[in-house]
Amino acid sequence: MYEVMKNRFFRGLIIGCAAFLLAVILHFLGIFHHLEWKSWDMRLRLFSNPSQASKDIVLFFIDQDSLDIYEREQGLSWPWPREIYSYIIRYLEHGGARAIFIDLILSESSSWESSDDQVLSESMKKAGCVFLPFFLHHKEKGVAEPSLDSLKKIAVRAAGILYMISCYVIAHTFN
């Protein structure tokens, strides 16, 4: 009896380890990404109720059509001058926006002119409710730390940073 239990235990352990190893390999090959996206779509269709969504939340998209129209009619190719975002911020602020999330990584200085970053920074500081995403990465050898001046370019209220981190992490956990 003991020998039978011992054999079952080891067979179960081997099968469990093999299944785990297979799942890890499939995960790193990206097989599950497509299944997760399809499953996420299905869960949203089954469990979301768009009629209960708040009318106070407005999404302002810059899509490919916007990029094409501005390039064709205004001669502005991507990336747009940051002054355009400052106009959008002011427009949303005058409309009563309590929080403005801009899902753009502004990792380099503006390619238009040096005052472009300053105009955006001042608009964000004046509004006081603008939140930007950021990305975290491992420090690579030979990469210099950013200077304090470069970090001060984008003005964000300190109280909003923790809120922004939690919202950004929550929002991107499900992507």
N, CA, C and O atoms as a DFTB+ gen file, in Angstrom:
700 C
 N C O
     1  1       0.827      -1.197       0.000
     2  2       0.000       0.000       0.000
     3  2       0.867       1.254       0.000
     4  3       0.611       2.210      -0.733
     5  1       1.906       1.227       0.846
     6  2       2.810       2.366       0.932
     7  2       3.504       2.606      -0.407
     8  3       3.675       3.750      -0.828
     9  1       3.903       1.515      -1.078
    10  2       4.597       1.606      -2.369
    11  2       3.683       2.213      -3.428
    12  3       4.148       2.996      -4.257
    13  1       2.405       1.876      -3.424
    14  2       1.438       2.418      -4.379
    15  2       1.274       3.918      -4.151
    16  3       1.258       4.684      -5.115
    17  1       1.152       4.351      -2.905
    18  2       0.997       5.778      -2.576
    19  2       2.247       6.553      -2.982
    20  3       2.168       7.670      -3.494
    21  1       3.410       5.930      -2.741
    22  2       4.667       6.583      -3.081
    23  2       4.771       6.768      -4.593
    24  3       5.183       7.833      -5.053
    25  1       4.406       5.755      -5.371
    26  2       4.431       5.840      -6.833
    27  2       3.444       6.895      -7.340
    28  3       3.776       7.664      -8.243
    29  1       2.251       6.939      -6.778
    30  2       1.256       7.940      -7.179
    31  2       1.757       9.355      -6.892
    32  3       1.585      10.271      -7.696
    33  1       2.376       9.505      -5.734
    34  2       2.896      10.825      -5.368
    35  2       3.951      11.289      -6.373
    36  3       3.906      12.427      -6.840
    37  1       4.895      10.416      -6.703
    38  2       5.960      10.791      -7.626
    39  2       5.433      11.003      -9.044
    40  3       5.886      11.913      -9.739
    41  1       4.488      10.181      -9.479
    42  2       3.885      10.405     -10.796
    43  2       3.144      11.738     -10.834
    44  3       3.233      12.479     -11.812
    45  1       2.421      12.033      -9.772
    46  2       1.715      13.324      -9.694
    47  2       2.677      14.496      -9.681
    48  3       2.436      15.518     -10.323
    49  1       3.771      14.342      -8.944
    50  2       4.796      15.389      -8.878
    51  2       5.435      15.612     -10.244
    52  3       5.628      16.755     -10.656
    53  1       5.761      14.542     -10.943
    54  2       6.369      14.652     -12.276
    55  2       5.394      15.291     -13.264
    56  3       5.780      16.164     -14.041
    57  1       4.147      14.863     -13.236
    58  2       3.135      15.437     -14.135
    59  2       2.917      16.912     -13.807
    60  3       2.804      17.734     -14.717
    61  1       2.857      17.256     -12.533
    62  2       2.682      18.655     -12.127
    63  2       3.848      19.522     -12.564
    64  3       3.645      20.625     -13.071
    65  1       5.070      19.035     -12.374
    66  2       6.270      19.788     -12.787
    67  2       6.308      19.947     -14.305
    68  3       6.652      21.016     -14.809
    69  1       5.958      18.894     -15.030
    70  2       5.949      18.964     -16.498
    71  2       4.900      19.970     -16.981
    72  3       5.162      20.744     -17.901
    73  1       3.718      19.960     -16.364
    74  2       2.671      20.915     -16.744
    75  2       3.117      22.348     -16.439
    76  3       2.880      23.264     -17.226
    77  1       3.759      22.525     -15.297
    78  2       4.261      23.847     -14.932
    79  2       5.322      24.318     -15.927
    80  3       5.281      25.457     -16.392
    81  1       6.259      23.450     -16.247
    82  2       7.323      23.788     -17.188
    83  2       6.743      24.113     -18.567
    84  3       7.183      25.062     -19.216
    85  1       5.776      23.344     -19.008
    86  2       5.116      23.602     -20.289
    87  2       4.415      24.963     -20.276
    88  3       4.515      25.719     -21.243
    89  1       3.706      25.279     -19.187
    90  2       3.018      26.569     -19.067
    91  2       4.007      27.727     -19.094
    92  3       3.745      28.747     -19.732
    93  1       5.143      27.585     -18.410
    94  2       6.166      28.643     -18.406
    95  2       6.736      28.835     -19.805
    96  3       6.910      29.972     -20.245
    97  1       7.024      27.768     -20.500
    98  2       7.569      27.852     -21.861
    99  2       6.556      28.527     -22.790
   100  3       6.918      29.419     -23.556
   101  1       5.301      28.109     -22.725
   102  2       4.268      28.709     -23.568
   103  2       4.075      30.195     -23.248
   104  3       3.831      31.005     -24.143
   105  1       4.185      30.538     -21.975
   106  2       4.069      31.950     -21.588
   107  2       5.186      32.779     -22.225
   108  3       4.923      33.834     -22.802
   109  1       6.426      32.307     -22.122
   110  2       7.552      33.060     -22.669
   111  2       7.560      33.069     -24.195
   112  3       8.177      33.947     -24.799
   113  1       6.896      32.122     -24.818
   114  2       6.763      32.138     -26.278
   115  2       5.641      33.076     -26.733
   116  3       5.491      33.333     -27.928
   117  1       4.853      33.587     -25.777
   118  2       3.788      34.539     -26.110
   119  2       2.486      33.887     -26.538
   120  3       1.591      34.568     -27.040
   121  1       2.366      32.593     -26.351
   122  2       1.166      31.873     -26.769
   123  2      -0.072      32.370     -26.012
   124  3      -1.157      32.451     -26.587
   125  1       0.087      32.697     -24.743
   126  2      -1.062      33.067     -23.922
   127  2      -1.532      34.506     -24.130
   128  3      -2.645      34.849     -23.733
   129  1      -0.703      35.352     -24.746
   130  2      -1.108      36.752     -24.939
   131  2      -2.395      36.849     -25.758
   132  3      -3.324      37.561     -25.377
   133  1      -2.448      36.148     -26.856
   134  2      -3.635      36.183     -27.706
   135  2      -4.855      35.652     -26.951
   136  3      -5.939      36.231     -27.025
   137  1      -4.669      34.553     -26.229
   138  2      -5.782      33.997     -25.452
   139  2      -6.241      34.971     -24.367
   140  3      -7.441      35.099     -24.122
   141  1      -5.302      35.659     -23.714
   142  2      -5.662      36.627     -22.676
   143  2      -6.455      37.779     -23.268
   144  3      -7.445      38.217     -22.682
   145  1      -6.031      38.275     -24.428
   146  2      -6.756      39.380     -25.064
   147  2      -8.173      38.959     -25.437
   148  3      -9.124      39.706     -25.208
   149  1      -8.314      37.782     -26.003
   150  2      -9.656      37.285     -26.360
   151  2     -10.500      37.083     -25.106
   152  3     -11.684      37.420     -25.083
   153  1      -9.888      36.537     -24.078
   154  2     -10.609      36.331     -22.828
   155  2     -11.019      37.659     -22.199
   156  3     -12.111      37.768     -21.643
   157  1     -10.146      38.676     -22.284
   158  2     -10.458      40.006     -21.752
   159  2     -11.632      40.613     -22.514
   160  3     -12.533      41.188     -21.902
   161  1     -11.631      40.494     -23.833
   162  2     -12.752      40.993     -24.639
   163  2     -14.055      40.317     -24.227
   164  3     -15.084      40.976     -24.075
   165  1     -14.002      39.002     -24.048
   166  2     -15.206      38.261     -23.671
   167  2     -15.697      38.689     -22.283
   168  3     -16.896      38.874     -22.077
   169  1     -14.763      38.847     -21.328
   170  2     -15.155      39.251     -19.977
   171  2     -15.777      40.642     -19.980
   172  3     -16.735      40.893     -19.249
   173  1     -15.244      41.548     -20.796
   174  2     -15.823      42.889     -20.876
   175  2     -17.228      42.844     -21.458
   176  3     -18.129      43.525     -20.967
   177  1     -17.418      42.042     -22.509
   178  2     -18.753      41.940     -23.100
   179  2     -19.751      41.341     -22.112
   180  3     -20.904      41.768     -22.057
   181  1     -19.314      40.358     -21.338
   182  2     -20.217      39.677     -20.414
   183  2     -20.529      40.496     -19.161
   184  3     -21.669      40.508     -18.697
   185  1     -19.522      41.181     -18.612
   186  2     -19.684      41.759     -17.289
   187  2     -19.755      43.283     -17.242
   188  3     -20.118      43.844     -16.208
   189  1     -19.420      43.960     -18.326
   190  2     -19.479      45.427     -18.269
   191  2     -20.883      45.901     -18.617
   192  3     -21.644      45.221     -19.305
   193  1     -21.191      47.073     -18.125
   194  2     -22.486      47.676     -18.406
   195  2     -22.247      49.134     -18.792
   196  3     -22.227      50.004     -17.922
   197  1     -22.064      49.412     -20.088
   198  2     -21.741      50.776     -20.514
   199  2     -22.786      51.814     -20.113
   200  3     -22.456      52.992     -19.973
   201  1     -24.031      51.404     -19.928
   202  2     -25.062      52.374     -19.547
   203  2     -24.837      52.906     -18.131
   204  3     -25.378      53.955     -17.779
   205  1     -24.047      52.200     -17.312
   206  2     -23.757      52.666     -15.966
   207  2     -22.472      53.489     -15.892
   208  3     -22.091      53.948     -14.815
   209  1     -21.809      53.676     -17.024
   210  2     -20.573      54.466     -17.038
   211  2     -20.897      55.920     -16.722
   212  3     -21.941      56.436     -17.121
   213  1     -20.002      56.565     -16.011
   214  2     -20.200      57.957     -15.624
   215  2     -20.125      58.868     -16.841
   216  3     -19.246      58.715     -17.689
   217  1     -21.044      59.810     -16.919
   218  2     -21.030      60.802     -17.998
   219  2     -19.975      61.869     -17.727
   220  3     -19.703      62.705     -18.589
   221  1     -19.378      61.845     -16.535
   222  2     -18.358      62.833     -16.173
   223  2     -16.986      62.496     -16.744
   224  3     -16.072      63.318     -16.688
   225  1     -16.838      61.306     -17.287
   226  2     -15.547      60.901     -17.845
   227  2     -15.605      61.057     -19.359
   228  3     -16.482      60.505     -20.024
   229  1     -14.664      61.812     -19.884
   230  2     -14.596      62.045     -21.327
   231  2     -13.227      61.608     -21.810
   232  3     -12.209      61.983     -21.228
   233  1     -13.199      60.817     -22.870
   234  2     -11.942      60.390     -23.466
   235  2     -11.672      61.256     -24.689
   236  3     -12.537      61.440     -25.544
   237  1     -10.481      61.771     -24.751
   238  2     -10.056      62.656     -25.826
   239  2      -8.933      61.938     -26.551
   240  3      -7.806      61.887     -26.059
   241  1      -9.238      61.374     -27.736
   242  2      -8.274      60.534     -28.434
   243  2      -7.518      61.299     -29.514
   244  3      -8.076      62.162     -30.192
   245  1      -6.251      60.970     -29.659
   246  2      -5.470      61.396     -30.814
   247  2      -5.171      60.103     -31.562
   248  3      -4.277      59.342     -31.192
   249  1      -5.937      59.875     -32.618
   250  2      -5.795      58.633     -33.369
   251  2      -5.126      58.898     -34.716
   252  3      -4.715      60.022     -35.005
   253  1      -5.024      57.874     -35.517
   254  2      -4.355      58.005     -36.808
   255  2      -5.076      58.997     -37.715
   256  3      -4.430      59.717     -38.477
   257  1      -6.420      59.044     -37.643
   258  2      -7.168      60.016     -38.449
   259  2      -6.797      61.445     -38.052
   260  3      -6.635      62.310     -38.914
   261  1      -6.662      61.693     -36.740
   262  2      -6.253      63.021     -36.272
   263  2      -4.879      63.375     -36.811
   264  3      -4.654      64.490     -37.281
   265  1      -3.964      62.421     -36.738
   266  2      -2.609      62.662     -37.237
   267  2      -2.628      62.979     -38.729
   268  3      -1.950      63.898     -39.185
   269  1      -3.413      62.208     -39.485
   270  2      -3.487      62.420     -40.938
   271  2      -4.096      63.777     -41.278
   272  3      -3.591      64.477     -42.156
   273  1      -5.176      64.156     -40.593
   274  2      -5.842      65.438     -40.869
   275  2      -4.915      66.600     -40.555
   276  3      -4.806      67.529     -41.355
   277  1      -4.248      66.569     -39.414
   278  2      -3.352      67.673     -39.065
   279  2      -2.160      67.756     -40.020
   280  3      -1.682      68.846     -40.335
   281  1      -1.693      66.614     -40.470
   282  2      -0.570      66.653     -41.416
   283  2      -1.031      67.193     -42.767
   284  3      -0.326      67.982     -43.396
   285  1      -2.201      66.772     -43.208
   286  2      -2.716      67.201     -44.506
   287  2      -3.162      68.659     -44.500
   288  3      -2.834      69.406     -45.422
   289  1      -3.905      69.072     -43.477
   290  2      -4.510      70.407     -43.474
   291  2      -3.681      71.466     -42.761
   292  3      -3.780      72.647     -43.097
   293  1      -2.863      71.073     -41.783
   294  2      -2.089      72.046     -41.022
   295  2      -0.582      71.942     -41.281
   296  3       0.180      72.816     -40.868
   297  1      -0.160      70.887     -41.955
   298  2       1.267      70.688     -42.207
   299  2       2.042      70.254     -40.979
   300  3       3.263      70.398     -40.932
   301  1       1.337      69.719     -39.975
   302  2       1.984      69.267     -38.736
   303  2       2.118      67.750     -38.759
   304  3       1.124      67.028     -38.679
   305  1       3.352      67.276     -38.869
   306  2       3.569      65.837     -38.808
   307  2       3.881      65.447     -37.360
   308  3       4.175      66.296     -36.518
   309  1       3.810      64.172     -37.103
   310  2       4.090      63.660     -35.760
   311  2       5.581      63.697     -35.512
   312  3       6.322      63.395     -36.447
   313  1       6.082      64.031     -34.368
   314  2       5.349      64.446     -33.167
   315  2       4.900      65.904     -33.266
   316  3       5.596      66.755     -33.819
   317  1       3.735      66.157     -32.723
   318  2       3.187      67.514     -32.730
   319  2       3.974      68.394     -31.772
   320  3       4.606      67.895     -30.841
   321  1       3.937      69.708     -31.999
   322  2       4.539      70.620     -31.016
   323  2       3.808      70.480     -29.683
   324  3       2.593      70.286     -29.656
   325  1       4.526      70.575     -28.612
   326  2       3.907      70.403     -27.287
   327  2       2.973      71.552     -26.950
   328  3       2.139      71.435     -26.053
   329  1       3.107      72.639     -27.652
   330  2       2.205      73.766     -27.443
   331  2       0.761      73.360     -27.750
   332  3      -0.170      73.885     -27.139
   333  1       0.568      72.437     -28.685
   334  2      -0.782      71.948     -28.993
   335  2      -1.391      71.289     -27.762
   336  3      -2.572      71.487     -27.475
   337  1      -0.598      70.509     -27.032
   338  2      -1.105      69.861     -25.821
   339  2      -1.438      70.905     -24.762
   340  3      -2.366      70.715     -23.976
   341  1      -0.693      72.002     -24.735
   342  2      -1.001      73.052     -23.756
   343  2      -2.343      73.689     -24.086
   344  3      -3.091      74.049     -23.176
   345  1      -2.666      73.838     -25.379
   346  2      -3.989      74.344     -25.761
   347  2      -5.081      73.369     -25.337
   348  3      -6.134      73.778     -24.848
   349  1      -4.826      72.085     -25.525
   350  2      -5.803      71.065     -25.121
   351  2      -6.010      71.106     -23.610
   352  3      -7.142      71.023     -23.133
   353  1      -4.921      71.235     -22.861
   354  2      -5.018      71.300     -21.397
   355  2      -5.842      72.517     -20.980
   356  3      -6.724      72.413     -20.127
   357  1      -5.555      73.652     -21.576
   358  2      -6.320      74.871     -21.235
   359  2      -7.789      74.714     -21.585
   360  3      -8.658      75.136     -20.822
   361  1      -8.075      74.108     -22.734
   362  2      -9.457      73.876     -23.152
   363  2     -10.181      72.977     -22.145
   364  3     -11.302      73.272     -21.730
   365  1      -9.533      71.885     -21.760
   366  2     -10.141      70.969     -20.802
   367  2     -10.285      71.612     -19.421
   368  3     -11.265      71.378     -18.714
   369  1      -9.293      72.425     -19.052
   370  2      -9.351      73.120     -17.762
   371  2     -10.536      74.095     -17.733
   372  3     -11.279      74.144     -16.752
   373  1     -10.708      74.862     -18.800
   374  2     -11.842      75.801     -18.863
   375  2     -13.179      75.065     -18.903
   376  3     -14.206      75.610     -18.500
   377  1     -13.160      73.825     -19.391
   378  2     -14.372      73.021     -19.410
   379  2     -14.678      72.376     -18.075
   380  3     -15.698      71.700     -17.935
   381  1     -13.810      72.572     -17.087
   382  2     -14.071      72.051     -15.746
   383  2     -13.459      70.695     -15.456
   384  3     -13.884      70.022     -14.516
   385  1     -12.478      70.278     -16.232
   386  2     -11.849      68.969     -15.990
   387  2     -11.191      68.953     -14.612
   388  3     -10.454      69.873     -14.257
   389  1     -11.457      67.917     -13.852
   390  2     -10.847      67.775     -12.531
   391  2      -9.563      66.976     -12.578
   392  3      -8.734      67.080     -11.674
   393  1      -9.384      66.173     -13.627
   394  2      -8.146      65.410     -13.814
   395  2      -7.940      65.220     -15.312
   396  3      -8.873      64.913     -16.053
   397  1      -6.706      65.409     -15.732
   398  2      -6.353      65.246     -17.146
   399  2      -5.188      64.262     -17.202
   400  3      -4.108      64.531     -16.674
   401  1      -5.417      63.132     -17.840
   402  2      -4.378      62.118     -18.001
   403  2      -3.910      62.143     -19.449
   404  3      -4.708      61.953     -20.367
   405  1      -2.636      62.374     -19.653
   406  2      -2.064      62.395     -20.991
   407  2      -1.208      61.146     -21.132
   408  3      -0.174      61.014     -20.477
   409  1      -1.641      60.236     -21.984
   410  2      -0.957      58.959     -22.129
   411  2       0.093      59.037     -23.234
   412  3       0.023      58.319     -24.231
   413  1       1.063      59.920     -23.037
   414  2       2.199      60.071     -23.945
   415  2       3.461      60.055     -23.108
   416  3       3.514      60.681     -22.049
   417  1       4.467      59.352     -23.569
   418  2       5.764      59.390     -22.908
   419  2       6.553      60.536     -23.532
   420  3       6.925      60.475     -24.704
   421  1       6.805      61.565     -22.758
   422  2       7.561      62.726     -23.234
   423  2       8.985      62.591     -22.718
   424  3       9.394      63.299     -21.798
   425  1       9.733      61.677     -23.317
   426  2      11.053      61.335     -22.789
   427  2      12.178      62.211     -23.329
   428  3      13.266      62.234     -22.754
   429  1      11.938      62.927     -24.414
   430  2      12.955      63.814     -24.959
   431  2      12.419      65.228     -25.017
   432  3      11.213      65.451     -24.914
   433  1      13.311      66.171     -25.181
   434  2      12.893      67.556     -25.362
   435  2      12.150      67.675     -26.683
   436  3      12.323      66.857     -27.587
   437  1      11.319      68.707     -26.779
   438  2      10.553      68.942     -27.991
   439  2      11.488      69.177     -29.172
   440  3      12.533      69.813     -29.039
   441  1      11.093      68.653     -30.322
   442  2      11.904      68.843     -31.522
   443  2      11.553      70.139     -32.245
   444  3      12.174      70.473     -33.254
   445  1      10.562      70.873     -31.737
   446  2      10.134      72.096     -32.412
   447  2      10.964      73.296     -31.980
   448  3      11.618      73.928     -32.809
   449  1      10.944      73.610     -30.709
   450  2      11.763      74.710     -30.182
   451  2      11.867      74.551     -28.681
   452  3      11.046      73.870     -28.066
   453  1      12.863      75.171     -28.091
   454  2      13.122      74.962     -26.663
   455  2      12.010      75.508     -25.779
   456  3      11.768      74.973     -24.697
   457  1      11.331      76.560     -26.218
   458  2      10.267      77.129     -25.383
   459  2       9.012      76.264     -25.391
   460  3       8.116      76.460     -24.570
   461  1       8.943      75.315     -26.309
   462  2       7.782      74.444     -26.431
   463  2       7.545      73.644     -25.151
   464  3       6.411      73.543     -24.683
   465  1       8.610      73.075     -24.585
   466  2       8.498      72.323     -23.333
   467  2       8.067      73.234     -22.188
   468  3       7.272      72.832     -21.338
   469  1       8.585      74.447     -22.163
   470  2       8.258      75.391     -21.092
   471  2       6.779      75.768     -21.138
   472  3       6.134      75.870     -20.095
   473  1       6.236      75.976     -22.344
   474  2       4.812      76.326     -22.482
   475  2       3.942      75.189     -21.948
   476  3       2.975      75.427     -21.225
   477  1       4.290      73.960     -22.307
   478  2       3.528      72.802     -21.819
   479  2       3.645      72.691     -20.301
   480  3       2.650      72.459     -19.615
   481  1       4.839      72.854     -19.787
   482  2       5.062      72.767     -18.351
   483  2       4.232      73.795     -17.594
   484  3       3.627      73.477     -16.570
   485  1       4.203      75.012     -18.089
   486  2       3.425      76.075     -17.425
   487  2       1.929      75.775     -17.479
   488  3       1.219      76.013     -16.502
   489  1       1.444      75.259     -18.602
   490  2       0.022      74.905     -18.699
   491  2      -0.339      73.804     -17.712
   492  3      -1.390      73.852     -17.073
   493  1       0.540      72.809     -17.590
   494  2       0.281      71.715     -16.660
   495  2       0.311      72.206     -15.221
   496  3      -0.517      71.803     -14.404
   497  1       1.250      73.064     -14.917
   498  2       1.365      73.581     -13.554
   499  2       0.157      74.436     -13.200
   500  3      -0.367      74.341     -12.090
   501  1      -0.291      75.273     -14.140
   502  2      -1.445      76.142     -13.903
   503  2      -2.712      75.313     -13.685
   504  3      -3.505      75.605     -12.790
   505  1      -2.896      74.271     -14.515
   506  2      -4.083      73.424     -14.375
   507  2      -4.036      72.656     -13.052
   508  3      -5.056      72.511     -12.378
   509  1      -2.852      72.165     -12.685
   510  2      -2.695      71.478     -11.405
   511  2      -3.310      70.101     -11.328
   512  3      -3.299      69.480     -10.265
   513  1      -3.846      69.607     -12.431
   514  2      -4.512      68.297     -12.384
   515  2      -4.109      67.424     -13.568
   516  3      -4.872      66.560     -14.000
   517  1      -2.907      67.655     -14.088
   518  2      -2.435      66.908     -15.253
   519  2      -1.511      65.791     -14.778
   520  3      -0.614      66.013     -13.965
   521  1      -1.740      64.604     -15.293
   522  2      -0.959      63.437     -14.914
   523  2      -0.357      62.811     -16.164
   524  3      -1.032      62.660     -17.182
   525  1       0.908      62.452     -16.079
   526  2       1.627      61.838     -17.193
   527  2       2.048      60.422     -16.832
   528  3       2.308      60.136     -15.663
   529  1       2.118      59.535     -17.815
   530  2       2.634      58.194     -17.541
   531  2       4.154      58.224     -17.451
   532  3       4.791      59.217     -17.804
   533  1       4.707      57.155     -16.988
   534  2       6.152      57.007     -16.953
   535  2       6.445      55.517     -17.076
   536  3       5.552      54.684     -16.922
   537  1       7.667      55.202     -17.347
   538  2       8.020      53.794     -17.401
   539  2       9.211      53.554     -16.495
   540  3      10.083      54.406     -16.330
   541  1       9.216      52.374     -15.920
   542  2      10.293      51.972     -15.035
   543  2      11.133      50.936     -15.767
   544  3      10.605      50.099     -16.499
   545  1      12.432      50.999     -15.566
   546  2      13.301      50.026     -16.205
   547  2      14.521      49.797     -15.326
   548  3      14.807      50.565     -14.407
   549  1      15.218      48.737     -15.628
   550  2      16.460      48.449     -14.922
   551  2      17.526      49.404     -15.424
   552  3      17.577      49.717     -16.614
   553  1      18.360      49.858     -14.539
   554  2      19.434      50.762     -14.943
   555  2      20.478      49.970     -15.722
   556  3      20.967      48.934     -15.273
   557  1      20.797      50.486     -16.885
   558  2      21.799      49.834     -17.707
   559  2      23.160      50.424     -17.402
   560  3      23.269      51.588     -17.017
   561  1      24.186      49.629     -17.571
   562  2      25.538      50.117     -17.340
   563  2      25.871      51.185     -18.376
   564  3      25.548      51.054     -19.557
   565  1      26.513      52.227     -17.912
   566  2      26.937      53.279     -18.826
   567  2      25.878      54.315     -19.125
   568  3      26.137      55.252     -19.880
   569  1      24.686      54.175     -18.553
   570  2      23.625      55.144     -18.799
   571  2      23.671      56.177     -17.680
   572  3      23.625      55.823     -16.502
   573  1      23.761      57.437     -18.044
   574  2      23.859      58.514     -17.057
   575  2      22.507      58.773     -16.407
   576  3      21.460      58.643     -17.041
   577  1      22.550      59.137     -15.144
   578  2      21.336      59.538     -14.442
   579  2      20.832      60.855     -15.030
   580  3      21.645      61.690     -15.427
   581  1      19.505      61.065     -15.097
   582  2      19.004      62.337     -15.616
   583  2      19.350      63.466     -14.651
   584  3      19.390      63.270     -13.436
   585  1      19.595      64.638     -15.203
   586  2      19.916      65.781     -14.359
   587  2      18.645      66.300     -13.698
   588  3      17.537      66.058     -14.178
   589  1      18.820      67.011     -12.598
   590  2      17.681      67.576     -11.892
   591  2      16.943      68.570     -12.772
   592  3      15.717      68.652     -12.710
   593  1      17.661      69.324     -13.586
   594  2      17.019      70.285     -14.480
   595  2      16.101      69.597     -15.475
   596  3      15.014      70.095     -15.768
   597  1      16.531      68.449     -15.997
   598  2      15.681      67.750     -16.961
   599  2      14.435      67.190     -16.276
   600  3      13.376      67.096     -16.897
   601  1      14.554      66.819     -15.005
   602  2      13.388      66.305     -14.284
   603  2      12.405      67.418     -13.923
   604  3      11.213      67.158     -13.762
   605  1      12.887      68.643     -13.794
   606  2      12.019      69.761     -13.440
   607  2      11.262      70.311     -14.639
   608  3      10.389      71.163     -14.470
   609  1      11.571      69.848     -15.841
   610  2      10.933      70.395     -17.034
   611  2       9.426      70.206     -17.004
   612  3       8.671      71.100     -17.386
   613  1       8.997      69.049     -16.552
   614  2       7.566      68.768     -16.514
   615  2       7.096      68.937     -15.070
   616  3       7.508      68.195     -14.178
   617  1       6.235      69.914     -14.858
   618  2       5.787      70.231     -13.502
   619  2       4.541      69.426     -13.174
   620  3       3.521      69.537     -13.853
   621  1       4.631      68.617     -12.129
   622  2       3.504      67.820     -11.670
   623  2       3.403      68.006     -10.163
   624  3       4.410      67.932      -9.459
   625  1       2.219      68.243      -9.674
   626  2       2.056      68.384      -8.229
   627  2       2.462      67.112      -7.522
   628  3       2.124      66.013      -7.963
   629  1       3.187      67.255      -6.426
   630  2       3.691      66.093      -5.687
   631  2       2.549      65.218      -5.191
   632  3       2.675      63.993      -5.173
   633  1       1.445      65.818      -4.790
   634  2       0.327      65.033      -4.276
   635  2      -0.278      64.172      -5.364
   636  3      -0.844      63.118      -5.075
   637  1      -0.171      64.600      -6.605
   638  2      -0.759      63.845      -7.695
   639  2       0.099      62.694      -8.170
   640  3      -0.395      61.809      -8.869
   641  1       1.366      62.681      -7.811
   642  2       2.263      61.654      -8.335
   643  2       1.846      60.266      -7.854
   644  3       1.765      59.336      -8.657
   645  1       1.582      60.112      -6.561
   646  2       1.206      58.790      -6.052
   647  2      -0.108      58.333      -6.646
   648  3      -0.277      57.152      -6.951
   649  1      -1.052      59.267      -6.813
   650  2      -2.325      58.923      -7.418
   651  2      -2.111      58.484      -8.862
   652  3      -2.710      57.512      -9.324
   653  1      -1.244      59.217      -9.571
   654  2      -0.957      58.897     -10.953
   655  2      -0.291      57.530     -11.065
   656  3      -0.618      56.752     -11.961
   657  1       0.633      57.236     -10.167
   658  2       1.310      55.941     -10.202
   659  2       0.292      54.820     -10.027
   660  3       0.303      53.850     -10.786
   661  1      -0.581      54.943      -9.040
   662  2      -1.538      53.875      -8.789
   663  2      -2.517      53.737      -9.948
   664  3      -2.842      52.616     -10.340
   665  1      -2.996      54.849     -10.506
   666  2      -3.933      54.766     -11.633
   667  2      -3.260      54.163     -12.852
   668  3      -3.852      53.334     -13.542
   669  1      -2.037      54.570     -13.120
   670  2      -1.331      54.078     -14.303
   671  2      -1.032      52.588     -14.163
   672  3      -1.197      51.828     -15.118
   673  1      -0.598      52.172     -12.985
   674  2      -0.289      50.767     -12.764
   675  2      -1.554      49.931     -12.878
   676  3      -1.538      48.869     -13.500
   677  1      -2.646      50.393     -12.287
   678  2      -3.905      49.655     -12.354
   679  2      -4.375      49.567     -13.802
   680  3      -4.774      48.497     -14.262
   681  1      -4.331      50.687     -14.521
   682  2      -4.816      50.699     -15.889
   683  2      -3.991      49.807     -16.799
   684  3      -4.540      49.163     -17.693
   685  1      -2.676      49.756     -16.588
   686  2      -1.825      48.991     -17.473
   687  2      -1.579      47.560     -16.991
   688  3      -0.931      46.780     -17.689
   689  1      -2.080      47.213     -15.827
   690  2      -1.980      45.839     -15.354
   691  2      -2.830      44.925     -16.220
   692  3      -2.498      43.754     -16.403
   693  1      -3.921      45.452     -16.753
   694  2      -4.859      44.637     -17.504
   695  2      -4.596      44.651     -18.992
   696  3      -5.354      44.036     -19.743
   697  1      -3.561      45.322     -19.453
   698  2      -3.241      45.344     -20.902
   699  2      -2.332      44.211     -21.270
   700  3      -1.959      44.071     -22.435
